[in-house]
Amino acid sequence: MNKIVKNAMILTAITVISGFLLGLVYEVTKAPIAQAKENAKVEAYREVLADADEFTAYEEFDEGEASSVLKDSGISACTINEVVVGTKNGESVGCVITVTDSEGYGGEIQFAVGIDNSGVIKGISFLSIAESPGLGMNAKDDPTWKEQYYDKEVASFSVVKGASSSDSEVSALSGATISSKAITAGVNAALCYYNSELGGAK
């Protein structure tokens, strides 16, 4: 019996010490991880809205209201996470909308969409994506694919197999139609929010 008690006490001590060390590691790394994520977001902003030299949070953004806007437009798998306004020399040049689509082949896909004051998409930068290597991941790895969305003023995009025949059509990634549709839905969600709530320079 004494041996059982002794072993139990040793296991308890190990568990307590392990828990303490894990908590300590978490506290030490929490701030650097948060800062790294913030730096990645700012870098994405600069990539998708290159004309801007400063980014500030859009004060009127409300995530619940954004969800209602998307729902009213029949968009159910996407969430608007954040909206920032890009300025140059104090003047607005557009905004960056961060959106998450839950229907990617590998799960959620999160990316930033840069839209100028004319409603034209200027860039897309992925913040989180785990699609199939060589297929859905080509959305991130092959920059020419996402450029299909750039510099086009449309209300929404649709995915087609084969070559696109209009500005509003996007050629699906080879072997990755699900990924293509999820990303396109996210872009459409960003456009929907922009057209409904921003409608131009802010």
LINZICOR-V478575 format. One record per backbone hydrogen bond with DSSP energy under -0.5 kcal/mol. NH is the residue of the N-H (numbers start at 1). CO is the residue of the C=O. Records with the same first field share a line. If there is no record, write none. Layout:
NH = CO + CO
This chain:
5 = 1
6 = 2
7 = 3
8 = 4
9 = 5
10 = 6
11 = 7
12 = 8
13 = 9
14 = 10
15 = 11
16 = 12
17 = 13
18 = 14
19 = 15
20 = 16
21 = 17
22 = 18
23 = 19
24 = 20
25 = 21
26 = 22
27 = 23
28 = 24
29 = 25
30 = 26
31 = 27
32 = 28
33 = 29
34 = 30
35 = 31
36 = 32
37 = 33
38 = 34
39 = 35
40 = 36
41 = 37
42 = 38
43 = 39
44 = 40
45 = 41
46 = 42
47 = 43
48 = 44
49 = 45
52 = 49
53 = 87
54 = 87
56 = 85
58 = 83
59 = 57
61 = 58
66 = 62
67 = 63
68 = 64
69 = 65
70 = 66
71 = 67
72 = 68
73 = 69 + 70
74 = 71
75 = 70
76 = 74
79 = 100
81 = 79 + 98
82 = 98
84 = 96
85 = 56
86 = 94
87 = 54
88 = 91
91 = 88
93 = 86
94 = 86
95 = 115
96 = 84
97 = 113
98 = 82 + 96
99 = 97 + 111
100 = 79
101 = 109
102 = 77
104 = 107
107 = 104
109 = 101
110 = 128
111 = 99
112 = 125
113 = 97
114 = 123
115 = 95 + 113
116 = 120
117 = 93
119 = 116
121 = 152
122 = 114
123 = 114
125 = 112
127 = 110
128 = 110
135 = 132
137 = 132
138 = 135
139 = 136
140 = 137
141 = 137
142 = 138
143 = 141
145 = 142
146 = 142
147 = 143
148 = 145
149 = 146
150 = 147
151 = 121
152 = 149
154 = 152
158 = 168
160 = 170
169 = 166
170 = 158
172 = 160
173 = 176
176 = 173
180 = 176
181 = 177
182 = 178
183 = 179
184 = 180
185 = 181
186 = 182
187 = 183
188 = 184
189 = 185
190 = 186
191 = 187
192 = 188
193 = 189
194 = 190
195 = 191
196 = 192
197 = 193
198 = 193 + 194
199 = 194
